[in-house]
Amino acid sequence: MDVKAALAQQARERGQSLQAFALAVLKRQADFSRNRQSLVDVEHDLADGGGAGAEAPSAADMLAAARAEQDLGEGGSGDAA
């Protein structure tokens, strides 16, 4: 099965057009790329002796707030797919 046919099949299974499905795949991939870059940035900061002090906010709280803000900006409900 070629790539286009495989993507079309997955789109049909989700009740989406090929274009809508492909756009969602590309957006998800872009998000992964930003996440990887964030991890690289943190790794460099830590290697340079940086890091959070005792007064720093929880990383989990910061991620939850960033995700909620992103969901609001995209008009989403905050539910993961």
C-alpha positions as CSV (number, residue, x, y, z in Angstrom):
1,M,0.0,0.0,0.0
2,D,1.4,3.4,-0.9
3,V,1.7,6.3,1.5
4,K,-1.3,8.2,0.1
5,A,-3.5,5.2,0.3
6,A,-2.4,4.4,3.9
7,L,-3.1,8.0,4.9
8,A,-6.5,8.0,3.1
9,Q,-7.5,4.8,4.9
10,Q,-6.5,6.2,8.3
11,A,-8.5,9.4,7.5
12,R,-11.6,7.4,6.6
13,E,-11.3,5.4,9.8
14,R,-11.4,8.7,11.7
15,G,-14.2,10.2,9.6
16,Q,-11.9,12.9,8.2
17,S,-10.9,14.1,4.8
18,L,-7.4,13.2,3.7
19,Q,-6.5,17.0,3.9
20,A,-7.8,17.4,7.5
21,F,-6.1,14.2,8.6
22,A,-2.8,15.2,7.0
23,L,-3.0,18.7,8.6
24,A,-3.5,17.1,12.0
25,V,-0.5,14.8,11.5
26,L,1.7,17.7,10.5
27,K,0.6,19.8,13.4
28,R,1.3,16.9,15.8
29,Q,4.7,16.5,14.3
30,A,5.5,20.2,14.6
31,D,4.5,20.0,18.3
32,F,6.9,17.1,18.8
33,S,9.7,19.1,17.1
34,R,9.1,22.0,19.5
35,N,9.1,19.6,22.5
36,R,12.4,18.1,21.3
37,Q,13.9,21.6,21.0
38,S,12.7,22.5,24.5
39,L,14.4,19.4,25.9
40,V,17.7,20.3,24.1
41,D,17.5,23.8,25.5
42,V,17.0,22.4,29.0
43,E,19.8,20.0,28.6
44,H,22.1,22.9,27.6
45,D,21.0,25.0,30.5
46,L,21.7,22.2,32.9
47,A,25.1,21.4,31.4
48,D,26.0,25.1,31.8
49,G,25.3,24.8,35.5
50,G,21.8,26.3,35.3
51,G,18.8,24.9,37.0
52,A,15.9,25.7,39.2
53,G,16.3,27.0,42.7
54,A,14.1,25.9,45.6
55,E,11.7,28.8,44.8
56,A,11.0,27.7,41.2
57,P,7.5,26.6,40.3
58,S,6.8,22.9,39.7
59,A,7.5,21.8,36.1
60,A,4.3,19.8,36.1
61,D,2.3,22.9,37.1
62,M,4.0,24.9,34.4
63,L,3.3,22.3,31.7
64,A,-0.3,22.0,32.8
65,A,-0.7,25.8,32.6
66,A,1.0,26.0,29.2
67,R,-1.2,23.2,27.8
68,A,-4.3,24.9,29.2
69,E,-3.3,28.2,27.6
70,Q,-2.6,26.4,24.3
71,D,-6.0,24.7,24.4
72,L,-7.7,28.0,25.0
73,G,-5.9,29.6,22.1
74,E,-6.9,26.8,19.8
75,G,-10.5,26.8,21.0
76,G,-10.0,23.3,22.3
77,S,-11.7,21.8,25.3
78,G,-8.5,20.7,26.9
79,D,-9.2,17.0,26.3
80,A,-6.4,14.9,24.8
81,A,-7.2,13.0,21.7
